[in-house]
């Protein structure tokens, strides 16, 4: 039972961590909670769904599950990345110099708009997500199993997070992102194209959300127009838990939240599994608002 909950928690945590990275990347640069990110996660699942339906019509492509999987993930990441850039350009950039409340209200408006748009385009009913490859179960102990799908989700998430970490810490663009996060005006004076960096940040965060949407659809086997709300809240909780604005904190926070949720569902009650995220969020905000791995901001006067 214990090992099984760990496995389930790491699987869920992998998805939460990918979504949480979108929140923390945007907050790290603009100090903005992008509430539309949960709907981008949902739309990413639909992009992957459509890519699979289109590609499956080709018998040659359909016979290669690996290529189907790669195409679905790549399509979802690229299209949601472009959508994230569009949202930033249309809804956030004009309000960059406004009070901090204005972009927050805009984010909520974009979230409502995208959710209702998908309800109109895709319909209110759930859609079965295509099964790309048969999930095989492997017995670890008498009471614990792990499926090939769970292994794929965890490995894919870890690879994406590792690539992101290397990109931010080792590349020139990553260094420009960190510089913009620390001081936007000074970065602009040093020759950094701040608007481009912010757009790229939205692209990366949205692309990771799109990948998480495809993985979520594969894991649960269905997608729906309002599927982004609860995972979005949980991923936001993971970002706060780890220390919002801290990339590694968001990763660890996602895994921690997934494990805590599965233990709560397994040992207390599965009916209240969504409540645990809110309880954790309240506890963190009350006792350690900077998160477990964040640092208190010091204002110099």
SEGU-374164 format. One record per residue (C-alpha): residue number from 1; residue in one letter; chain; y, z, x. Coordinates in pm, 1 decimal. Layout:
<recs>
{rec NUM, "A", "A", {Y, Z, X}}
...
</recs>
This chain:
<recs>
{rec 1, "X", "A", {0.0, 0.0, 0.0}}
{rec 2, "X", "A", {244.3, 95.7, 275.1}}
{rec 3, "X", "A", {178.6, -215.4, 485.9}}
{rec 4, "X", "A", {190.5, -439.0, 178.8}}
{rec 5, "X", "A", {535.3, -307.9, 84.3}}
{rec 6, "X", "A", {654.5, -366.6, 440.6}}
{rec 7, "X", "A", {539.4, -729.9, 422.4}}
{rec 8, "X", "A", {698.5, -781.9, 80.6}}
{rec 9, "X", "A", {1016.5, -611.4, 200.2}}
{rec 10, "X", "A", {1046.8, -828.2, 510.1}}
{rec 11, "X", "A", {1000.2, -1140.1, 297.0}}
{rec 12, "X", "A", {1271.6, -1038.9, 52.0}}
{rec 13, "X", "A", {1487.8, -911.3, 335.3}}
{rec 14, "X", "A", {1470.7, -1250.1, 506.3}}
{rec 15, "X", "A", {1627.6, -1413.0, 200.7}}
{rec 16, "X", "A", {1887.0, -1136.7, 157.3}}
{rec 17, "X", "A", {1982.7, -1160.8, 525.2}}
{rec 18, "X", "A", {2048.5, -1534.9, 504.1}}
{rec 19, "X", "A", {2271.2, -1489.8, 198.7}}
{rec 20, "X", "A", {2445.8, -1187.4, 352.4}}
{rec 21, "X", "A", {2542.0, -1392.5, 657.4}}
{rec 22, "X", "A", {2753.4, -1615.2, 432.6}}
{rec 23, "X", "A", {2944.8, -1312.7, 305.5}}
{rec 24, "X", "A", {2994.2, -1160.2, 647.9}}
{rec 25, "X", "A", {3101.2, -1482.3, 823.7}}
{rec 26, "X", "A", {3378.8, -1549.1, 572.3}}
{rec 27, "X", "A", {3489.5, -1186.3, 563.3}}
{rec 28, "X", "A", {3495.6, -1170.1, 941.7}}
{rec 29, "X", "A", {3762.4, -1442.1, 956.4}}
{rec 30, "X", "A", {3958.3, -1422.7, 629.8}}
{rec 31, "X", "A", {3884.4, -1064.1, 516.0}}
{rec 32, "X", "A", {3777.0, -1227.0, 189.0}}
{rec 33, "X", "A", {3475.4, -1141.3, -25.8}}
{rec 34, "X", "A", {3354.2, -1486.3, -128.9}}
{rec 35, "X", "A", {3201.3, -1404.2, -466.7}}
{rec 36, "X", "A", {3131.8, -1775.6, -521.1}}
{rec 37, "X", "A", {2870.4, -1753.7, -244.8}}
{rec 38, "X", "A", {2603.4, -1636.2, -489.5}}
{rec 39, "X", "A", {2650.2, -1954.1, -693.3}}
{rec 40, "X", "A", {2635.3, -2168.1, -379.5}}
{rec 41, "X", "A", {2298.1, -2002.0, -312.2}}
{rec 42, "X", "A", {2190.0, -2102.4, -663.1}}
{rec 43, "X", "A", {2315.4, -2459.8, -624.5}}
{rec 44, "X", "A", {2130.3, -2483.1, -292.8}}
{rec 45, "X", "A", {1806.0, -2416.3, -480.2}}
{rec 46, "X", "A", {1888.4, -2702.6, -718.8}}
{rec 47, "X", "A", {1972.2, -2937.2, -430.4}}
{rec 48, "X", "A", {1632.9, -2863.1, -274.9}}
{rec 49, "X", "A", {1466.5, -2908.3, -613.2}}
{rec 50, "X", "A", {1629.8, -3249.9, -664.9}}
{rec 51, "X", "A", {1545.8, -3361.7, -311.0}}
{rec 52, "X", "A", {1179.6, -3278.7, -368.7}}
{rec 53, "X", "A", {1171.3, -3462.9, -702.1}}
{rec 54, "X", "A", {1327.9, -3774.9, -549.5}}
{rec 55, "X", "A", {1116.5, -3778.0, -233.8}}
{rec 56, "X", "A", {793.5, -3705.2, -419.8}}
{rec 57, "X", "A", {820.7, -4045.1, -589.8}}
{rec 58, "X", "A", {745.5, -4206.2, -254.4}}
{rec 59, "X", "A", {369.8, -4180.0, -202.3}}
{rec 60, "X", "A", {397.6, -4196.7, 177.9}}
{rec 61, "X", "A", {654.3, -3917.7, 198.4}}
{rec 62, "X", "A", {479.7, -3707.8, -67.8}}
{rec 63, "X", "A", {163.2, -3705.9, 142.4}}
{rec 64, "X", "A", {347.6, -3521.2, 421.2}}
{rec 65, "X", "A", {430.3, -3164.5, 305.9}}
{rec 66, "X", "A", {599.2, -3084.2, 637.8}}
{rec 67, "X", "A", {844.3, -3371.9, 600.3}}
{rec 68, "X", "A", {904.0, -3284.4, 233.7}}
{rec 69, "X", "A", {984.6, -2927.8, 331.5}}
{rec 70, "X", "A", {1215.5, -3032.8, 612.7}}
{rec 71, "X", "A", {1395.3, -3284.2, 389.8}}
{rec 72, "X", "A", {1444.1, -3031.3, 110.1}}
{rec 73, "X", "A", {1582.1, -2767.5, 347.0}}
{rec 74, "X", "A", {1806.2, -3013.5, 532.6}}
{rec 75, "X", "A", {1941.3, -3166.3, 210.0}}
{rec 76, "X", "A", {2016.1, -2826.0, 59.3}}
{rec 77, "X", "A", {2186.9, -2698.6, 374.7}}
{rec 78, "X", "A", {2404.3, -3008.1, 427.6}}
{rec 79, "X", "A", {2509.1, -3042.7, 63.2}}
{rec 80, "X", "A", {2580.6, -2673.4, 10.8}}
{rec 81, "X", "A", {2767.7, -2669.3, 341.1}}
{rec 82, "X", "A", {2992.8, -2949.3, 217.3}}
{rec 83, "X", "A", {3032.8, -2766.5, -113.9}}
{rec 84, "X", "A", {3139.3, -2453.7, 74.2}}
{rec 85, "X", "A", {3403.8, -2655.1, 261.3}}
{rec 86, "X", "A", {3527.0, -2802.2, -67.4}}
{rec 87, "X", "A", {3556.2, -2457.1, -224.0}}
{rec 88, "X", "A", {3751.5, -2330.5, 75.8}}
{rec 89, "X", "A", {3986.8, -2628.9, 70.4}}
{rec 90, "X", "A", {4050.1, -2624.3, -306.1}}
{rec 91, "X", "A", {4035.9, -2256.3, -399.9}}
{rec 92, "X", "A", {4111.9, -2045.9, -91.5}}
{rec 93, "X", "A", {4330.7, -2242.8, 150.8}}
{rec 94, "X", "A", {4629.4, -2273.3, -89.4}}
{rec 95, "X", "A", {4619.5, -1893.1, -133.8}}
{rec 96, "X", "A", {4582.8, -1802.2, 232.1}}
{rec 97, "X", "A", {4934.0, -1657.3, 254.2}}
{rec 98, "X", "A", {4924.5, -1498.2, -90.5}}
{rec 99, "X", "A", {4841.3, -1134.7, -159.8}}
{rec 100, "X", "A", {4478.8, -1041.0, -97.3}}
{rec 101, "X", "A", {4419.1, -1002.6, -470.4}}
{rec 102, "X", "A", {4487.8, -1372.7, -542.3}}
{rec 103, "X", "A", {4199.0, -1521.4, -337.8}}
{rec 104, "X", "A", {3968.5, -1252.7, -476.3}}
{rec 105, "X", "A", {4048.7, -1358.5, -833.3}}
{rec 106, "X", "A", {4011.2, -1721.6, -727.4}}
{rec 107, "X", "A", {3664.8, -1645.2, -585.9}}
{rec 108, "X", "A", {3555.8, -1490.1, -914.8}}
{rec 109, "X", "A", {3692.8, -1792.8, -1101.6}}
{rec 110, "X", "A", {3504.0, -2035.8, -876.7}}
{rec 111, "X", "A", {3184.9, -1834.9, -928.2}}
{rec 112, "X", "A", {3216.1, -1853.0, -1307.6}}
{rec 113, "X", "A", {3304.8, -2223.9, -1292.5}}
{rec 114, "X", "A", {3007.3, -2318.4, -1072.9}}
{rec 115, "X", "A", {2761.4, -2116.8, -1280.4}}
{rec 116, "X", "A", {2874.3, -2274.9, -1607.2}}
{rec 117, "X", "A", {2886.2, -2619.8, -1449.2}}
{rec 118, "X", "A", {2521.0, -2589.1, -1346.1}}
{rec 119, "X", "A", {2429.0, -2460.7, -1692.2}}
{rec 120, "X", "A", {2579.9, -2778.1, -1840.6}}
{rec 121, "X", "A", {2429.3, -3014.1, -1583.0}}
{rec 122, "X", "A", {2082.5, -2859.2, -1544.2}}
{rec 123, "X", "A", {2042.0, -2681.4, -1877.3}}
{rec 124, "X", "A", {2001.1, -2310.7, -1957.1}}
{rec 125, "X", "A", {1623.0, -2302.1, -1918.3}}
{rec 126, "X", "A", {1431.2, -2219.3, -1601.9}}
{rec 127, "X", "A", {1282.9, -2504.6, -1402.0}}
{rec 128, "X", "A", {955.6, -2477.1, -1210.0}}
{rec 129, "X", "A", {1012.4, -2526.0, -839.6}}
{rec 130, "X", "A", {773.9, -2787.7, -694.9}}
{rec 131, "X", "A", {487.5, -2644.4, -491.5}}
{rec 132, "X", "A", {519.5, -2806.3, -152.1}}
{rec 133, "X", "A", {210.3, -2664.4, 11.7}}
{rec 134, "X", "A", {-67.0, -2436.4, -119.2}}
{rec 135, "X", "A", {-8.2, -2074.4, -27.0}}
{rec 136, "X", "A", {-309.8, -1925.0, 149.4}}
{rec 137, "X", "A", {-360.7, -1549.7, 157.2}}
{rec 138, "X", "A", {-473.1, -1370.6, 472.7}}
{rec 139, "X", "A", {-623.4, -1022.8, 456.1}}
{rec 140, "X", "A", {-467.4, -785.2, 707.1}}
{rec 141, "X", "A", {-638.2, -470.2, 576.9}}
{rec 142, "X", "A", {-834.2, -379.4, 267.4}}
{rec 143, "X", "A", {-511.2, -321.5, 73.3}}
{rec 144, "X", "A", {-268.9, -561.0, 241.1}}
{rec 145, "X", "A", {-243.8, -939.2, 241.2}}
{rec 146, "X", "A", {13.0, -1187.0, 365.1}}
{rec 147, "X", "A", {46.9, -1542.6, 238.8}}
{rec 148, "X", "A", {130.5, -1853.2, 435.2}}
{rec 149, "X", "A", {444.5, -1884.1, 221.7}}
{rec 150, "X", "A", {561.9, -1536.8, 325.2}}
{rec 151, "X", "A", {500.1, -1622.0, 689.1}}
{rec 152, "X", "A", {697.5, -1944.1, 649.2}}
{rec 153, "X", "A", {991.4, -1766.5, 482.0}}
{rec 154, "X", "A", {1012.2, -1500.4, 753.0}}
{rec 155, "X", "A", {978.3, -1745.2, 1042.4}}
{rec 156, "X", "A", {1231.4, -1989.2, 894.5}}
{rec 157, "X", "A", {1483.6, -1711.4, 835.4}}
{rec 158, "X", "A", {1439.9, -1569.0, 1184.6}}
{rec 159, "X", "A", {1480.8, -1913.1, 1342.5}}
{rec 160, "X", "A", {1800.0, -1983.0, 1145.5}}
{rec 161, "X", "A", {1942.0, -1640.4, 1232.7}}
{rec 162, "X", "A", {1854.7, -1682.9, 1600.6}}
{rec 163, "X", "A", {2020.9, -2026.7, 1609.6}}
{rec 164, "X", "A", {2331.9, -1882.5, 1441.8}}
{rec 165, "X", "A", {2347.2, -1593.3, 1687.0}}
{rec 166, "X", "A", {2319.4, -1830.2, 1986.5}}
{rec 167, "X", "A", {2576.9, -2065.6, 1834.1}}
{rec 168, "X", "A", {2832.8, -1788.5, 1782.4}}
{rec 169, "X", "A", {2780.0, -1618.6, 2117.4}}
{rec 170, "X", "A", {2723.0, -1914.5, 2352.6}}
{rec 171, "X", "A", {2910.3, -2223.0, 2227.9}}
{rec 172, "X", "A", {3279.5, -2304.7, 2251.4}}
{rec 173, "X", "A", {3306.6, -2337.7, 1875.1}}
{rec 174, "X", "A", {3138.7, -1999.4, 1835.0}}
{rec 175, "X", "A", {3386.4, -1844.4, 2075.0}}
{rec 176, "X", "A", {3668.3, -2007.7, 1877.8}}
{rec 177, "X", "A", {3526.8, -1851.7, 1561.5}}
{rec 178, "X", "A", {3524.0, -1508.9, 1723.2}}
{rec 179, "X", "A", {3877.7, -1557.0, 1853.6}}
{rec 180, "X", "A", {4001.2, -1663.3, 1508.8}}
{rec 181, "X", "A", {3832.1, -1359.2, 1359.9}}
{rec 182, "X", "A", {4014.2, -1126.4, 1599.3}}
{rec 183, "X", "A", {4363.0, -1283.3, 1577.7}}
{rec 184, "X", "A", {4428.4, -1597.5, 1379.3}}
{rec 185, "X", "A", {4789.6, -1648.8, 1487.9}}
{rec 186, "X", "A", {4718.0, -1603.3, 1858.3}}
{rec 187, "X", "A", {4421.3, -1839.7, 1830.1}}
{rec 188, "X", "A", {4648.7, -2102.1, 1677.3}}
{rec 189, "X", "A", {4897.7, -2058.9, 1963.2}}
{rec 190, "X", "A", {4614.1, -2102.9, 2213.9}}
{rec 191, "X", "A", {4534.3, -2446.4, 2071.3}}
{rec 192, "X", "A", {4249.3, -2362.0, 1834.1}}
{rec 193, "X", "A", {4246.6, -2562.2, 1510.8}}
{rec 194, "X", "A", {4225.2, -2261.7, 1278.9}}
{rec 195, "X", "A", {4181.3, -2467.1, 961.9}}
{rec 196, "X", "A", {3888.5, -2653.3, 1115.9}}
{rec 197, "X", "A", {3725.6, -2330.1, 1232.6}}
{rec 198, "X", "A", {3761.0, -2172.2, 888.6}}
{rec 199, "X", "A", {3615.2, -2483.0, 721.0}}
{rec 200, "X", "A", {3326.1, -2480.2, 968.0}}
{rec 201, "X", "A", {3266.3, -2112.6, 894.9}}
{rec 202, "X", "A", {3241.2, -2188.4, 524.6}}
{rec 203, "X", "A", {3005.8, -2477.4, 601.5}}
{rec 204, "X", "A", {2771.6, -2258.6, 807.4}}
{rec 205, "X", "A", {2774.3, -1969.9, 559.6}}
{rec 206, "X", "A", {2713.0, -2199.8, 262.8}}
{rec 207, "X", "A", {2438.3, -2389.2, 449.2}}
{rec 208, "X", "A", {2253.4, -2063.5, 515.1}}
{rec 209, "X", "A", {2295.2, -1974.4, 147.9}}
{rec 210, "X", "A", {2149.7, -2312.1, 51.7}}
{rec 211, "X", "A", {1847.8, -2254.2, 276.7}}
{rec 212, "X", "A", {1800.7, -1913.8, 115.3}}
{rec 213, "X", "A", {1813.3, -2078.7, -228.0}}
{rec 214, "X", "A", {1527.6, -2313.9, -137.9}}
{rec 215, "X", "A", {1322.1, -2027.1, 7.4}}
{rec 216, "X", "A", {1389.1, -1818.1, -304.0}}
{rec 217, "X", "A", {1278.0, -2102.5, -529.0}}
{rec 218, "X", "A", {960.6, -2146.3, -327.7}}
{rec 219, "X", "A", {886.9, -1773.1, -333.4}}
{rec 220, "X", "A", {939.5, -1711.6, -706.2}}
{rec 221, "X", "A", {836.2, -2058.0, -824.0}}
{rec 222, "X", "A", {1132.1, -2119.8, -1055.2}}
{rec 223, "X", "A", {1508.7, -2166.0, -1050.8}}
{rec 224, "X", "A", {1779.6, -2109.8, -1309.8}}
{rec 225, "X", "A", {2154.9, -2156.0, -1339.6}}
{rec 226, "X", "A", {2222.9, -1779.4, -1327.5}}
{rec 227, "X", "A", {1970.2, -1694.3, -1057.2}}
{rec 228, "X", "A", {2240.3, -1627.0, -798.0}}
{rec 229, "X", "A", {2397.7, -1314.2, -945.2}}
{rec 230, "X", "A", {2140.9, -1044.1, -862.9}}
{rec 231, "X", "A", {2045.0, -1178.8, -515.3}}
{rec 232, "X", "A", {2415.7, -1225.0, -445.9}}
{rec 233, "X", "A", {2492.5, -862.8, -527.8}}
{rec 234, "X", "A", {2198.5, -746.7, -319.3}}
{rec 235, "X", "A", {2301.6, -964.5, -26.1}}
{rec 236, "X", "A", {2655.8, -830.3, -51.8}}
{rec 237, "X", "A", {2506.5, -480.9, -44.4}}
{rec 238, "X", "A", {2308.1, -579.2, 265.9}}
{rec 239, "X", "A", {2627.0, -704.4, 432.2}}
{rec 240, "X", "A", {2806.3, -377.7, 351.4}}
{rec 241, "X", "A", {2504.1, -177.3, 461.2}}
{rec 242, "X", "A", {2496.4, -345.7, 799.9}}
{rec 243, "X", "A", {2873.8, -354.7, 838.3}}
{rec 244, "X", "A", {3045.7, -647.0, 671.0}}
{rec 245, "X", "A", {3200.6, -878.1, 926.8}}
{rec 246, "X", "A", {2922.9, -803.7, 1176.6}}
{rec 247, "X", "A", {2667.0, -1086.8, 1197.8}}
{rec 248, "X", "A", {2385.0, -881.4, 1344.5}}
{rec 249, "X", "A", {2459.6, -600.4, 1102.5}}
{rec 250, "X", "A", {2418.9, -841.7, 809.6}}
{rec 251, "X", "A", {2080.4, -952.0, 943.8}}
{rec 252, "X", "A", {1953.2, -597.5, 986.3}}
{rec 253, "X", "A", {2107.8, -489.2, 657.1}}
{rec 254, "X", "A", {1920.2, -763.6, 472.3}}
{rec 255, "X", "A", {1583.4, -658.7, 613.9}}
{rec 256, "X", "A", {1656.3, -290.6, 551.0}}
{rec 257, "X", "A", {1756.4, -354.2, 190.3}}
{rec 258, "X", "A", {1447.6, -567.1, 125.2}}
{rec 259, "X", "A", {1218.6, -294.5, 259.3}}
{rec 260, "X", "A", {1398.3, -16.0, 69.1}}
{rec 261, "X", "A", {1382.9, -217.0, -253.6}}
{rec 262, "X", "A", {1009.2, -282.6, -220.5}}
{rec 263, "X", "A", {936.0, 81.4, -141.0}}
{rec 264, "X", "A", {1139.7, 188.9, -441.8}}
{rec 265, "X", "A", {958.5, -59.1, -666.8}}
{rec 266, "X", "A", {616.7, 33.1, -525.1}}
{rec 267, "X", "A", {645.8, 410.7, -516.7}}
{rec 268, "X", "A", {897.7, 487.0, -792.3}}
{rec 269, "X", "A", {919.5, 211.2, -1055.4}}
{rec 270, "X", "A", {932.4, -166.4, -1047.2}}
{rec 271, "X", "A", {1149.2, -159.2, -1361.1}}
{rec 272, "X", "A", {1437.1, -16.7, -1157.7}}
{rec 273, "X", "A", {1400.3, -235.9, -848.9}}
{rec 274, "X", "A", {1742.9, -395.8, -904.6}}
{rec 275, "X", "A", {1906.5, -54.7, -944.1}}
{rec 276, "X", "A", {1822.0, 56.1, -589.0}}
{rec 277, "X", "A", {2063.9, -196.8, -438.2}}
{rec 278, "X", "A", {2351.6, -53.0, -640.7}}
{rec 279, "X", "A", {2254.3, 302.7, -546.9}}
{rec 280, "X", "A", {2247.3, 208.1, -178.1}}
{rec 281, "X", "A", {2585.0, 32.7, -212.2}}
{rec 282, "X", "A", {2744.3, 343.3, -366.0}}
{rec 283, "X", "A", {2596.1, 573.7, -101.3}}
{rec 284, "X", "A", {2714.5, 352.9, 184.8}}
{rec 285, "X", "A", {3065.0, 313.5, 41.3}}
{rec 286, "X", "A", {3098.3, 688.1, -9.8}}
{rec 287, "X", "A", {2954.2, 819.4, 316.2}}
{rec 288, "X", "A", {2994.2, 531.2, 562.9}}
{rec 289, "X", "A", {3219.4, 254.8, 426.6}}
{rec 290, "X", "A", {3220.1, 68.6, 759.3}}
{rec 291, "X", "A", {2840.6, 25.1, 734.4}}
{rec 292, "X", "A", {2562.1, 144.8, 959.0}}
{rec 293, "X", "A", {2648.0, -88.7, 1245.2}}
{rec 294, "X", "A", {3019.6, -141.6, 1185.1}}
{rec 295, "X", "A", {3307.9, 40.3, 1348.0}}
{rec 296, "X", "A", {3612.0, 199.1, 1192.5}}
{rec 297, "X", "A", {3918.5, -21.3, 1217.9}}
{rec 298, "X", "A", {4202.3, 139.2, 1414.3}}
{rec 299, "X", "A", {4552.2, 45.0, 1309.7}}
{rec 300, "X", "A", {4804.5, 54.2, 1594.3}}
{rec 301, "X", "A", {5166.9, 128.6, 1515.9}}
</recs>
